[in-house]
Amino acid sequence: MDNEAQNASGDQRSDHWARLDAFLQTDPRDAGCDEAMEMLDVYAELLAAGNDPSERFPGVHAHFLACGPCAQALEGLLSALQGPASSQPAPP
Ligand SMILES: [Zn+2]
């Protein structure tokens, strides 16, 4: 019977469900971009000083893991705090 084949329409939704699944896998502690940007200075200074800010700011930590742009901002600030990387060629 051809009618049975028409009932198998679930495949078209798989992409939709995959996105929803990814959304639901976001860390519930994720503080969001606003709070991450607010704490960026403090967070980077703690990291630069050799501390682990993830215990004090678990929500912000979760956000840096989940949000590419914020993670890049943290990375940029951190490298600025730590000075020029040793891998960079020294000026003549
Ligand atoms: Zn963000």
PDB file of the backbone (N, CA, C, O) and the ligand in Angstrom, with CONECT records:
HET     ZN  A 101       1
ATOM      1  N   MET A   1       0.824  -1.215   0.000  1.00  0.00           N
ATOM      2  CA  MET A   1       0.000   0.000   0.000  1.00  0.00           C
ATOM      3  C   MET A   1       0.854   1.260   0.000  1.00  0.00           C
ATOM      4  O   MET A   1       1.773   1.398   0.807  1.00  0.00           O
ATOM      5  N   ASP A   2       0.551   2.158  -0.893  1.00  0.00           N
ATOM      6  CA  ASP A   2       1.321   3.396  -0.955  1.00  0.00           C
ATOM      7  C   ASP A   2       0.981   4.341   0.201  1.00  0.00           C
ATOM      8  O   ASP A   2       1.782   5.203   0.561  1.00  0.00           O
ATOM      9  N   ASN A   3      -0.183   4.176   0.762  1.00  0.00           N
ATOM     10  CA  ASN A   3      -0.599   5.081   1.837  1.00  0.00           C
ATOM     11  C   ASN A   3       0.326   5.008   3.046  1.00  0.00           C
ATOM     12  O   ASN A   3       0.525   5.994   3.756  1.00  0.00           O
ATOM     13  N   GLU A   4       0.881   3.835   3.263  1.00  0.00           N
ATOM     14  CA  GLU A   4       1.757   3.687   4.428  1.00  0.00           C
ATOM     15  C   GLU A   4       3.008   4.542   4.291  1.00  0.00           C
ATOM     16  O   GLU A   4       3.511   5.081   5.277  1.00  0.00           O
ATOM     17  N   ALA A   5       3.516   4.665   3.046  1.00  0.00           N
ATOM     18  CA  ALA A   5       4.729   5.449   2.821  1.00  0.00           C
ATOM     19  C   ALA A   5       4.485   6.929   3.137  1.00  0.00           C
ATOM     20  O   ALA A   5       5.388   7.623   3.606  1.00  0.00           O
ATOM     21  N   GLN A   6       3.290   7.399   2.884  1.00  0.00           N
ATOM     22  CA  GLN A   6       3.005   8.816   3.116  1.00  0.00           C
ATOM     23  C   GLN A   6       2.992   9.156   4.609  1.00  0.00           C
ATOM     24  O   GLN A   6       3.158  10.312   4.999  1.00  0.00           O
ATOM     25  N   ASN A   7       2.797   8.152   5.411  1.00  0.00           N
ATOM     26  CA  ASN A   7       2.772   8.420   6.846  1.00  0.00           C
ATOM     27  C   ASN A   7       4.168   8.690   7.411  1.00  0.00           C
ATOM     28  O   ASN A   7       4.313   9.285   8.479  1.00  0.00           O
ATOM     29  N   ALA A   8       5.193   8.240   6.676  1.00  0.00           N
ATOM     30  CA  ALA A   8       6.559   8.430   7.154  1.00  0.00           C
ATOM     31  C   ALA A   8       7.069   9.805   6.767  1.00  0.00           C
ATOM     32  O   ALA A   8       7.985   9.914   5.952  1.00  0.00           O
ATOM     33  N   SER A   9       6.512  10.827   7.318  1.00  0.00           N
ATOM     34  CA  SER A   9       6.902  12.193   6.971  1.00  0.00           C
ATOM     35  C   SER A   9       7.784  12.814   8.049  1.00  0.00           C
ATOM     36  O   SER A   9       8.070  14.011   8.010  1.00  0.00           O
ATOM     37  N   GLY A  10       8.212  12.000   9.009  1.00  0.00           N
ATOM     38  CA  GLY A  10       8.971  12.545  10.128  1.00  0.00           C
ATOM     39  C   GLY A  10      10.379  12.998   9.743  1.00  0.00           C
ATOM     40  O   GLY A  10      10.965  13.829  10.435  1.00  0.00           O
ATOM     41  N   ASP A  11      10.930  12.465   8.651  1.00  0.00           N
ATOM     42  CA  ASP A  11      12.304  12.789   8.288  1.00  0.00           C
ATOM     43  C   ASP A  11      12.496  14.278   8.030  1.00  0.00           C
ATOM     44  O   ASP A  11      13.553  14.825   8.345  1.00  0.00           O
ATOM     45  N   GLN A  12      11.510  14.929   7.471  1.00  0.00           N
ATOM     46  CA  GLN A  12      11.671  16.342   7.141  1.00  0.00           C
ATOM     47  C   GLN A  12      11.808  17.212   8.386  1.00  0.00           C
ATOM     48  O   GLN A  12      12.304  18.337   8.315  1.00  0.00           O
ATOM     49  N   ARG A  13      11.377  16.698   9.500  1.00  0.00           N
ATOM     50  CA  ARG A  13      11.454  17.503  10.722  1.00  0.00           C
ATOM     51  C   ARG A  13      12.761  17.304  11.464  1.00  0.00           C
ATOM     52  O   ARG A  13      13.020  17.999  12.446  1.00  0.00           O
ATOM     53  N   SER A  14      13.594  16.369  11.016  1.00  0.00           N
ATOM     54  CA  SER A  14      14.778  16.016  11.794  1.00  0.00           C
ATOM     55  C   SER A  14      15.695  17.230  11.987  1.00  0.00           C
ATOM     56  O   SER A  14      16.264  17.400  13.065  1.00  0.00           O
ATOM     57  N   ASP A  15      15.847  18.071  10.962  1.00  0.00           N
ATOM     58  CA  ASP A  15      16.692  19.250  11.096  1.00  0.00           C
ATOM     59  C   ASP A  15      16.132  20.191  12.152  1.00  0.00           C
ATOM     60  O   ASP A  15      16.864  20.768  12.957  1.00  0.00           O
ATOM     61  N   HIS A  16      14.829  20.326  12.123  1.00  0.00           N
ATOM     62  CA  HIS A  16      14.163  21.191  13.097  1.00  0.00           C
ATOM     63  C   HIS A  16      14.430  20.702  14.517  1.00  0.00           C
ATOM     64  O   HIS A  16      14.751  21.483  15.413  1.00  0.00           O
ATOM     65  N   TRP A  17      14.290  19.405  14.698  1.00  0.00           N
ATOM     66  CA  TRP A  17      14.492  18.838  16.035  1.00  0.00           C
ATOM     67  C   TRP A  17      15.949  18.941  16.455  1.00  0.00           C
ATOM     68  O   TRP A  17      16.249  19.127  17.634  1.00  0.00           O
ATOM     69  N   ALA A  18      16.859  18.820  15.486  1.00  0.00           N
ATOM     70  CA  ALA A  18      18.275  18.925  15.831  1.00  0.00           C
ATOM     71  C   ALA A  18      18.580  20.306  16.384  1.00  0.00           C
ATOM     72  O   ALA A  18      19.336  20.450  17.344  1.00  0.00           O
ATOM     73  N   ARG A  19      17.983  21.319  15.769  1.00  0.00           N
ATOM     74  CA  ARG A  19      18.211  22.688  16.252  1.00  0.00           C
ATOM     75  C   ARG A  19      17.612  22.880  17.635  1.00  0.00           C
ATOM     76  O   ARG A  19      18.222  23.492  18.511  1.00  0.00           O
ATOM     77  N   LEU A  20      16.417  22.352  17.817  1.00  0.00           N
ATOM     78  CA  LEU A  20      15.765  22.475  19.118  1.00  0.00           C
ATOM     79  C   LEU A  20      16.594  21.764  20.168  1.00  0.00           C
ATOM     80  O   LEU A  20      16.729  22.244  21.294  1.00  0.00           O
ATOM     81  N   ASP A  21      17.149  20.619  19.800  1.00  0.00           N
ATOM     82  CA  ASP A  21      17.964  19.855  20.718  1.00  0.00           C
ATOM     83  C   ASP A  21      19.197  20.656  21.118  1.00  0.00           C
ATOM     84  O   ASP A  21      19.562  20.695  22.293  1.00  0.00           O
ATOM     85  N   ALA A  22      19.832  21.291  20.147  1.00  0.00           N
ATOM     86  CA  ALA A  22      21.008  22.103  20.438  1.00  0.00           C
ATOM     87  C   ALA A  22      20.647  23.252  21.359  1.00  0.00           C
ATOM     88  O   ALA A  22      21.413  23.620  22.250  1.00  0.00           O
ATOM     89  N   PHE A  23      19.484  23.806  21.133  1.00  0.00           N
ATOM     90  CA  PHE A  23      19.037  24.912  21.972  1.00  0.00           C
ATOM     91  C   PHE A  23      18.837  24.445  23.409  1.00  0.00           C
ATOM     92  O   PHE A  23      19.219  25.132  24.356  1.00  0.00           O
ATOM     93  N   LEU A  24      18.235  23.271  23.557  1.00  0.00           N
ATOM     94  CA  LEU A  24      17.948  22.761  24.889  1.00  0.00           C
ATOM     95  C   LEU A  24      19.214  22.327  25.609  1.00  0.00           C
ATOM     96  O   LEU A  24      19.234  22.234  26.836  1.00  0.00           O
ATOM     97  N   GLN A  25      20.274  22.060  24.846  1.00  0.00           N
ATOM     98  CA  GLN A  25      21.517  21.632  25.476  1.00  0.00           C
ATOM     99  C   GLN A  25      22.333  22.809  25.993  1.00  0.00           C
ATOM    100  O   GLN A  25      23.368  22.616  26.632  1.00  0.00           O
ATOM    101  N   THR A  26      21.879  24.015  25.723  1.00  0.00           N
ATOM    102  CA  THR A  26      22.561  25.180  26.268  1.00  0.00           C
ATOM    103  C   THR A  26      22.555  25.096  27.791  1.00  0.00           C
ATOM    104  O   THR A  26      21.543  24.765  28.410  1.00  0.00           O
ATOM    105  N   ASP A  27      23.703  25.404  28.377  1.00  0.00           N
ATOM    106  CA  ASP A  27      23.829  25.303  29.817  1.00  0.00           C
ATOM    107  C   ASP A  27      22.801  26.198  30.507  1.00  0.00           C
ATOM    108  O   ASP A  27      22.755  27.400  30.241  1.00  0.00           O
ATOM    109  N   PRO A  28      21.979  25.632  31.385  1.00  0.00           N
ATOM    110  CA  PRO A  28      20.948  26.438  32.063  1.00  0.00           C
ATOM    111  C   PRO A  28      21.550  27.533  32.940  1.00  0.00           C
ATOM    112  O   PRO A  28      20.863  28.485  33.311  1.00  0.00           O
ATOM    113  N   ARG A  29      22.851  27.394  33.273  1.00  0.00           N
ATOM    114  CA  ARG A  29      23.475  28.416  34.106  1.00  0.00           C
ATOM    115  C   ARG A  29      23.979  29.593  33.268  1.00  0.00           C
ATOM    116  O   ARG A  29      24.421  30.608  33.806  1.00  0.00           O
ATOM    117  N   ASP A  30      23.904  29.439  31.939  1.00  0.00           N
ATOM    118  CA  ASP A  30      24.420  30.467  31.036  1.00  0.00           C
ATOM    119  C   ASP A  30      23.871  31.849  31.409  1.00  0.00           C
ATOM    120  O   ASP A  30      22.659  32.065  31.422  1.00  0.00           O
ATOM    121  N   ALA A  31      24.778  32.772  31.711  1.00  0.00           N
ATOM    122  CA  ALA A  31      24.364  34.079  32.219  1.00  0.00           C
ATOM    123  C   ALA A  31      23.914  35.011  31.094  1.00  0.00           C
ATOM    124  O   ALA A  31      23.235  36.004  31.359  1.00  0.00           O
ATOM    125  N   GLY A  32      24.277  34.714  29.853  1.00  0.00           N
ATOM    126  CA  GLY A  32      23.888  35.573  28.744  1.00  0.00           C
ATOM    127  C   GLY A  32      24.966  36.601  28.420  1.00  0.00           C
ATOM    128  O   GLY A  32      25.882  36.840  29.207  1.00  0.00           O
ATOM    129  N   CYS A  33      24.828  37.207  27.231  1.00  0.00           N
ATOM    130  CA  CYS A  33      25.849  38.123  26.729  1.00  0.00           C
ATOM    131  C   CYS A  33      25.986  39.359  27.629  1.00  0.00           C
ATOM    132  O   CYS A  33      27.098  39.815  27.893  1.00  0.00           O
ATOM    133  N   ASP A  34      24.871  39.889  28.091  1.00  0.00           N
ATOM    134  CA  ASP A  34      24.923  41.130  28.866  1.00  0.00           C
ATOM    135  C   ASP A  34      25.774  40.970  30.124  1.00  0.00           C
ATOM    136  O   ASP A  34      26.666  41.775  30.392  1.00  0.00           O
ATOM    137  N   GLU A  35      25.485  39.926  30.883  1.00  0.00           N
ATOM    138  CA  GLU A  35      26.227  39.734  32.125  1.00  0.00           C
ATOM    139  C   GLU A  35      27.679  39.350  31.835  1.00  0.00           C
ATOM    140  O   GLU A  35      28.591  39.743  32.562  1.00  0.00           O
ATOM    141  N   ALA A  36      27.881  38.581  30.770  1.00  0.00           N
ATOM    142  CA  ALA A  36      29.247  38.189  30.424  1.00  0.00           C
ATOM    143  C   ALA A  36      30.089  39.418  30.091  1.00  0.00           C
ATOM    144  O   ALA A  36      31.239  39.527  30.517  1.00  0.00           O
ATOM    145  N   MET A  37      29.509  40.339  29.328  1.00  0.00           N
ATOM    146  CA  MET A  37      30.236  41.559  28.982  1.00  0.00           C
ATOM    147  C   MET A  37      30.460  42.426  30.218  1.00  0.00           C
ATOM    148  O   MET A  37      31.470  43.122  30.328  1.00  0.00           O
ATOM    149  N   GLU A  38      29.510  42.374  31.141  1.00  0.00           N
ATOM    150  CA  GLU A  38      29.630  43.165  32.362  1.00  0.00           C
ATOM    151  C   GLU A  38      30.781  42.646  33.234  1.00  0.00           C
ATOM    152  O   GLU A  38      31.505  43.420  33.860  1.00  0.00           O
ATOM    153  N   MET A  39      30.929  41.322  33.256  1.00  0.00           N
ATOM    154  CA  MET A  39      31.939  40.711  34.106  1.00  0.00           C
ATOM    155  C   MET A  39      33.251  40.464  33.364  1.00  0.00           C
ATOM    156  O   MET A  39      34.194  39.908  33.927  1.00  0.00           O
ATOM    157  N   LEU A  40      33.304  40.879  32.101  1.00  0.00           N
ATOM    158  CA  LEU A  40      34.457  40.534  31.266  1.00  0.00           C
ATOM    159  C   LEU A  40      35.768  41.002  31.903  1.00  0.00           C
ATOM    160  O   LEU A  40      36.740  40.248  31.955  1.00  0.00           O
ATOM    161  N   ASP A  41      35.793  42.236  32.383  1.00  0.00           N
ATOM    162  CA  ASP A  41      37.019  42.777  32.974  1.00  0.00           C
ATOM    163  C   ASP A  41      37.474  41.952  34.174  1.00  0.00           C
ATOM    164  O   ASP A  41      38.627  41.529  34.262  1.00  0.00           O
ATOM    165  N   VAL A  42      36.530  41.736  35.097  1.00  0.00           N
ATOM    166  CA  VAL A  42      36.848  41.002  36.326  1.00  0.00           C
ATOM    167  C   VAL A  42      37.291  39.584  36.000  1.00  0.00           C
ATOM    168  O   VAL A  42      38.262  39.067  36.552  1.00  0.00           O
ATOM    169  N   TYR A  43      36.549  38.977  35.090  1.00  0.00           N
ATOM    170  CA  TYR A  43      36.820  37.588  34.724  1.00  0.00           C
ATOM    171  C   TYR A  43      38.215  37.446  34.112  1.00  0.00           C
ATOM    172  O   TYR A  43      38.970  36.535  34.452  1.00  0.00           O
ATOM    173  N   ALA A  44      38.538  38.368  33.201  1.00  0.00           N
ATOM    174  CA  ALA A  44      39.837  38.306  32.539  1.00  0.00           C
ATOM    175  C   ALA A  44      40.969  38.590  33.527  1.00  0.00           C
ATOM    176  O   ALA A  44      42.033  37.976  33.445  1.00  0.00           O
ATOM    177  N   GLU A  45      40.744  39.514  34.457  1.00  0.00           N
ATOM    178  CA  GLU A  45      41.794  39.833  35.424  1.00  0.00           C
ATOM    179  C   GLU A  45      42.068  38.648  36.346  1.00  0.00           C
ATOM    180  O   GLU A  45      43.214  38.379  36.705  1.00  0.00           O
ATOM    181  N   LEU A  46      40.990  37.939  36.727  1.00  0.00           N
ATOM    182  CA  LEU A  46      41.170  36.753  37.560  1.00  0.00           C
ATOM    183  C   LEU A  46      41.957  35.689  36.803  1.00  0.00           C
ATOM    184  O   LEU A  46      42.853  35.052  37.357  1.00  0.00           O
ATOM    185  N   LEU A  47      41.613  35.508  35.538  1.00  0.00           N
ATOM    186  CA  LEU A  47      42.320  34.520  34.723  1.00  0.00           C
ATOM    187  C   LEU A  47      43.779  34.913  34.562  1.00  0.00           C
ATOM    188  O   LEU A  47      44.672  34.074  34.686  1.00  0.00           O
ATOM    189  N   ALA A  48      44.021  36.190  34.284  1.00  0.00           N
ATOM    190  CA  ALA A  48      45.386  36.660  34.064  1.00  0.00           C
ATOM    191  C   ALA A  48      46.223  36.517  35.325  1.00  0.00           C
ATOM    192  O   ALA A  48      47.440  36.343  35.257  1.00  0.00           O
ATOM    193  N   ALA A  49      45.549  36.592  36.504  1.00  0.00           N
ATOM    194  CA  ALA A  49      46.258  36.472  37.775  1.00  0.00           C
ATOM    195  C   ALA A  49      46.455  35.014  38.177  1.00  0.00           C
ATOM    196  O   ALA A  49      47.028  34.721  39.226  1.00  0.00           O
ATOM    197  N   GLY A  50      45.973  34.099  37.327  1.00  0.00           N
ATOM    198  CA  GLY A  50      46.174  32.686  37.614  1.00  0.00           C
ATOM    199  C   GLY A  50      45.074  32.076  38.449  1.00  0.00           C
ATOM    200  O   GLY A  50      45.204  30.941  38.907  1.00  0.00           O
ATOM    201  N   ASN A  51      43.985  32.809  38.658  1.00  0.00           N
ATOM    202  CA  ASN A  51      42.858  32.271  39.417  1.00  0.00           C
ATOM    203  C   ASN A  51      41.873  31.568  38.484  1.00  0.00           C
ATOM    204  O   ASN A  51      41.977  31.651  37.260  1.00  0.00           O
ATOM    205  N   ASP A  52      40.915  30.876  39.100  1.00  0.00           N
ATOM    206  CA  ASP A  52      39.889  30.191  38.326  1.00  0.00           C
ATOM    207  C   ASP A  52      38.543  30.859  38.575  1.00  0.00           C
ATOM    208  O   ASP A  52      37.862  30.534  39.547  1.00  0.00           O
ATOM    209  N   PRO A  53      38.155  31.786  37.710  1.00  0.00           N
ATOM    210  CA  PRO A  53      36.912  32.536  37.927  1.00  0.00           C
ATOM    211  C   PRO A  53      35.653  31.714  37.682  1.00  0.00           C
ATOM    212  O   PRO A  53      34.550  32.172  37.978  1.00  0.00           O
ATOM    213  N   SER A  54      35.805  30.503  37.143  1.00  0.00           N
ATOM    214  CA  SER A  54      34.615  29.711  36.819  1.00  0.00           C
ATOM    215  C   SER A  54      33.854  29.304  38.082  1.00  0.00           C
ATOM    216  O   SER A  54      32.646  29.071  38.036  1.00  0.00           O
ATOM    217  N   GLU A  55      34.571  29.221  39.216  1.00  0.00           N
ATOM    218  CA  GLU A  55      33.877  28.853  40.456  1.00  0.00           C
ATOM    219  C   GLU A  55      33.083  30.029  41.002  1.00  0.00           C
ATOM    220  O   GLU A  55      31.997  29.864  41.558  1.00  0.00           O
ATOM    221  N   ARG A  56      33.654  31.231  40.832  1.00  0.00           N
ATOM    222  CA  ARG A  56      32.968  32.404  41.362  1.00  0.00           C
ATOM    223  C   ARG A  56      31.862  32.862  40.423  1.00  0.00           C
ATOM    224  O   ARG A  56      30.834  33.377  40.863  1.00  0.00           O
ATOM    225  N   PHE A  57      32.080  32.671  39.125  1.00  0.00           N
ATOM    226  CA  PHE A  57      31.089  33.120  38.140  1.00  0.00           C
ATOM    227  C   PHE A  57      30.716  31.962  37.219  1.00  0.00           C
ATOM    228  O   PHE A  57      31.055  31.981  36.036  1.00  0.00           O
ATOM    229  N   PRO A  58      30.021  30.953  37.748  1.00  0.00           N
ATOM    230  CA  PRO A  58      29.687  29.776  36.936  1.00  0.00           C
ATOM    231  C   PRO A  58      28.810  30.121  35.733  1.00  0.00           C
ATOM    232  O   PRO A  58      28.940  29.516  34.670  1.00  0.00           O
ATOM    233  N   GLY A  59      27.916  31.097  35.907  1.00  0.00           N
ATOM    234  CA  GLY A  59      27.034  31.466  34.803  1.00  0.00           C
ATOM    235  C   GLY A  59      27.797  32.127  33.670  1.00  0.00           C
ATOM    236  O   GLY A  59      27.540  31.875  32.493  1.00  0.00           O
ATOM    237  N   VAL A  60      28.746  32.983  34.050  1.00  0.00           N
ATOM    238  CA  VAL A  60      29.558  33.659  33.039  1.00  0.00           C
ATOM    239  C   VAL A  60      30.491  32.660  32.361  1.00  0.00           C
ATOM    240  O   VAL A  60      30.707  32.703  31.150  1.00  0.00           O
ATOM    241  N   HIS A  61      31.037  31.759  33.178  1.00  0.00           N
ATOM    242  CA  HIS A  61      31.914  30.722  32.636  1.00  0.00           C
ATOM    243  C   HIS A  61      31.161  29.882  31.605  1.00  0.00           C
ATOM    244  O   HIS A  61      31.679  29.590  30.527  1.00  0.00           O
ATOM    245  N   ALA A  62      29.927  29.498  31.954  1.00  0.00           N
ATOM    246  CA  ALA A  62      29.113  28.701  31.038  1.00  0.00           C
ATOM    247  C   ALA A  62      28.858  29.472  29.750  1.00  0.00           C
ATOM    248  O   ALA A  62      28.810  28.888  28.667  1.00  0.00           O
ATOM    249  N   HIS A  63      28.697  30.775  29.873  1.00  0.00           N
ATOM    250  CA  HIS A  63      28.413  31.562  28.679  1.00  0.00           C
ATOM    251  C   HIS A  63      29.630  31.659  27.769  1.00  0.00           C
ATOM    252  O   HIS A  63      29.492  31.577  26.549  1.00  0.00           O
ATOM    253  N   PHE A  64      30.800  31.829  28.329  1.00  0.00           N
ATOM    254  CA  PHE A  64      32.011  31.908  27.503  1.00  0.00           C
ATOM    255  C   PHE A  64      32.247  30.603  26.756  1.00  0.00           C
ATOM    256  O   PHE A  64      32.822  30.596  25.667  1.00  0.00           O
ATOM    257  N   LEU A  65      31.795  29.494  27.351  1.00  0.00           N
ATOM    258  CA  LEU A  65      31.940  28.211  26.683  1.00  0.00           C
ATOM    259  C   LEU A  65      30.949  28.082  25.529  1.00  0.00           C
ATOM    260  O   LEU A  65      31.205  27.381  24.550  1.00  0.00           O
ATOM    261  N   ALA A  66      29.807  28.772  25.660  1.00  0.00           N
ATOM    262  CA  ALA A  66      28.721  28.573  24.699  1.00  0.00           C
ATOM    263  C   ALA A  66      28.691  29.661  23.630  1.00  0.00           C
ATOM    264  O   ALA A  66      28.137  29.442  22.553  1.00  0.00           O
ATOM    265  N   CYS A  67      29.270  30.826  23.902  1.00  0.00           N
ATOM    266  CA  CYS A  67      29.106  31.968  23.007  1.00  0.00           C
ATOM    267  C   CYS A  67      30.457  32.334  22.385  1.00  0.00           C
ATOM    268  O   CYS A  67      31.364  32.793  23.080  1.00  0.00           O
ATOM    269  N   GLY A  68      30.582  32.129  21.082  1.00  0.00           N
ATOM    270  CA  GLY A  68      31.832  32.401  20.379  1.00  0.00           C
ATOM    271  C   GLY A  68      32.288  33.849  20.475  1.00  0.00           C
ATOM    272  O   GLY A  68      33.433  34.105  20.848  1.00  0.00           O
ATOM    273  N   PRO A  69      31.415  34.807  20.145  1.00  0.00           N
ATOM    274  CA  PRO A  69      31.814  36.223  20.200  1.00  0.00           C
ATOM    275  C   PRO A  69      32.298  36.654  21.575  1.00  0.00           C
ATOM    276  O   PRO A  69      33.288  37.379  21.680  1.00  0.00           O
ATOM    277  N   CYS A  70      31.620  36.224  22.624  1.00  0.00           N
ATOM    278  CA  CYS A  70      32.032  36.600  23.978  1.00  0.00           C
ATOM    279  C   CYS A  70      33.361  35.932  24.339  1.00  0.00           C
ATOM    280  O   CYS A  70      34.205  36.540  24.998  1.00  0.00           O
ATOM    281  N   ALA A  71      33.543  34.694  23.909  1.00  0.00           N
ATOM    282  CA  ALA A  71      34.795  33.999  24.175  1.00  0.00           C
ATOM    283  C   ALA A  71      35.952  34.711  23.483  1.00  0.00           C
ATOM    284  O   ALA A  71      37.053  34.789  24.027  1.00  0.00           O
ATOM    285  N   GLN A  72      35.699  35.229  22.283  1.00  0.00           N
ATOM    286  CA  GLN A  72      36.740  35.964  21.566  1.00  0.00           C
ATOM    287  C   GLN A  72      37.067  37.266  22.277  1.00  0.00           C
ATOM    288  O   GLN A  72      38.228  37.668  22.355  1.00  0.00           O
ATOM    289  N   ALA A  73      36.040  37.918  22.794  1.00  0.00           N
ATOM    290  CA  ALA A  73      36.260  39.166  23.526  1.00  0.00           C
ATOM    291  C   ALA A  73      37.103  38.902  24.771  1.00  0.00           C
ATOM    292  O   ALA A  73      37.998  39.678  25.104  1.00  0.00           O
ATOM    293  N   LEU A  74      36.806  37.800  25.452  1.00  0.00           N
ATOM    294  CA  LEU A  74      37.572  37.431  26.644  1.00  0.00           C
ATOM    295  C   LEU A  74      39.021  37.132  26.262  1.00  0.00           C
ATOM    296  O   LEU A  74      39.959  37.551  26.940  1.00  0.00           O
ATOM    297  N   GLU A  75      39.176  36.407  25.178  1.00  0.00           N
ATOM    298  CA  GLU A  75      40.513  36.044  24.731  1.00  0.00           C
ATOM    299  C   GLU A  75      41.334  37.288  24.402  1.00  0.00           C
ATOM    300  O   GLU A  75      42.506  37.395  24.760  1.00  0.00           O
ATOM    301  N   GLY A  76      40.674  38.237  23.700  1.00  0.00           N
ATOM    302  CA  GLY A  76      41.365  39.462  23.322  1.00  0.00           C
ATOM    303  C   GLY A  76      41.767  40.278  24.537  1.00  0.00           C
ATOM    304  O   GLY A  76      42.882  40.794  24.597  1.00  0.00           O
ATOM    305  N   LEU A  77      40.870  40.398  25.501  1.00  0.00           N
ATOM    306  CA  LEU A  77      41.174  41.168  26.704  1.00  0.00           C
ATOM    307  C   LEU A  77      42.266  40.474  27.518  1.00  0.00           C
ATOM    308  O   LEU A  77      43.147  41.121  28.084  1.00  0.00           O
ATOM    309  N   LEU A  78      42.187  39.159  27.562  1.00  0.00           N
ATOM    310  CA  LEU A  78      43.165  38.390  28.327  1.00  0.00           C
ATOM    311  C   LEU A  78      44.569  38.572  27.746  1.00  0.00           C
ATOM    312  O   LEU A  78      45.533  38.766  28.487  1.00  0.00           O
ATOM    313  N   SER A  79      44.675  38.508  26.432  1.00  0.00           N
ATOM    314  CA  SER A  79      45.989  38.668  25.819  1.00  0.00           C
ATOM    315  C   SER A  79      46.502  40.092  25.998  1.00  0.00           C
ATOM    316  O   SER A  79      47.709  40.320  26.073  1.00  0.00           O
ATOM    317  N   ALA A  80      45.570  41.055  26.066  1.00  0.00           N
ATOM    318  CA  ALA A  80      45.978  42.437  26.315  1.00  0.00           C
ATOM    319  C   ALA A  80      46.495  42.593  27.739  1.00  0.00           C
ATOM    320  O   ALA A  80      47.455  43.324  27.982  1.00  0.00           O
ATOM    321  N   LEU A  81      45.847  41.895  28.687  1.00  0.00           N
ATOM    322  CA  LEU A  81      46.275  41.971  30.089  1.00  0.00           C
ATOM    323  C   LEU A  81      47.626  41.294  30.284  1.00  0.00           C
ATOM    324  O   LEU A  81      48.449  41.735  31.086  1.00  0.00           O
ATOM    325  N   GLN A  82      47.834  40.223  29.539  1.00  0.00           N
ATOM    326  CA  GLN A  82      49.058  39.453  29.715  1.00  0.00           C
ATOM    327  C   GLN A  82      50.201  39.987  28.884  1.00  0.00           C
ATOM    328  O   GLN A  82      51.306  39.446  28.926  1.00  0.00           O
ATOM    329  N   GLY A  83      49.951  41.045  28.129  1.00  0.00           N
ATOM    330  CA  GLY A  83      51.000  41.637  27.313  1.00  0.00           C
ATOM    331  C   GLY A  83      51.190  40.890  26.020  1.00  0.00           C
ATOM    332  O   GLY A  83      50.495  39.906  25.766  1.00  0.00           O
ATOM    333  N   PRO A  84      52.109  41.330  25.204  1.00  0.00           N
ATOM    334  CA  PRO A  84      52.335  40.698  23.903  1.00  0.00           C
ATOM    335  C   PRO A  84      52.774  39.258  24.067  1.00  0.00           C
ATOM    336  O   PRO A  84      53.582  38.929  24.935  1.00  0.00           O
ATOM    337  N   ALA A  85      52.221  38.403  23.210  1.00  0.00           N
ATOM    338  CA  ALA A  85      52.558  36.985  23.287  1.00  0.00           C
ATOM    339  C   ALA A  85      54.017  36.765  22.937  1.00  0.00           C
ATOM    340  O   ALA A  85      54.586  37.467  22.101  1.00  0.00           O
ATOM    341  N   SER A  86      54.613  35.776  23.592  1.00  0.00           N
ATOM    342  CA  SER A  86      56.040  35.525  23.376  1.00  0.00           C
ATOM    343  C   SER A  86      56.300  34.994  21.980  1.00  0.00           C
ATOM    344  O   SER A  86      57.426  35.029  21.486  1.00  0.00           O
ATOM    345  N   SER A  87      55.221  34.492  21.339  1.00  0.00           N
ATOM    346  CA  SER A  87      55.395  33.929  20.012  1.00  0.00           C
ATOM    347  C   SER A  87      55.544  35.010  18.956  1.00  0.00           C
ATOM    348  O   SER A  87      55.988  34.746  17.839  1.00  0.00           O
ATOM    349  N   GLN A  88      55.164  36.248  19.329  1.00  0.00           N
ATOM    350  CA  GLN A  88      55.277  37.320  18.355  1.00  0.00           C
ATOM    351  C   GLN A  88      56.750  37.698  18.152  1.00  0.00           C
ATOM    352  O   GLN A  88      57.532  37.717  19.103  1.00  0.00           O
ATOM    353  N   PRO A  89      57.108  37.993  16.925  1.00  0.00           N
ATOM    354  CA  PRO A  89      58.508  38.359  16.653  1.00  0.00           C
ATOM    355  C   PRO A  89      58.864  39.694  17.316  1.00  0.00           C
ATOM    356  O   PRO A  89      58.088  40.649  17.264  1.00  0.00           O
ATOM    357  N   ALA A  90      60.013  39.746  17.921  1.00  0.00           N
ATOM    358  CA  ALA A  90      60.443  40.970  18.577  1.00  0.00           C
ATOM    359  C   ALA A  90      60.842  42.012  17.550  1.00  0.00           C
ATOM    360  O   ALA A  90      61.430  41.684  16.519  1.00  0.00           O
ATOM    361  N   PRO A  91      60.522  43.274  17.832  1.00  0.00           N
ATOM    362  CA  PRO A  91      60.906  44.344  16.883  1.00  0.00           C
ATOM    363  C   PRO A  91      62.425  44.467  16.810  1.00  0.00           C
ATOM    364  O   PRO A  91      63.102  44.272  17.819  1.00  0.00           O
ATOM    365  N   PRO A  92      62.964  44.780  15.661  1.00  0.00           N
ATOM    366  CA  PRO A  92      64.411  44.868  15.478  1.00  0.00           C
ATOM    367  C   PRO A  92      65.056  45.999  16.310  1.00  0.00           C
ATOM    368  O   PRO A  92      66.271  46.190  16.255  1.00  0.00           O
TER     369      PRO A  92
HETATM  370 ZN    ZN A 101      27.701  36.097  24.467  1.00  0.00          ZN2+
END
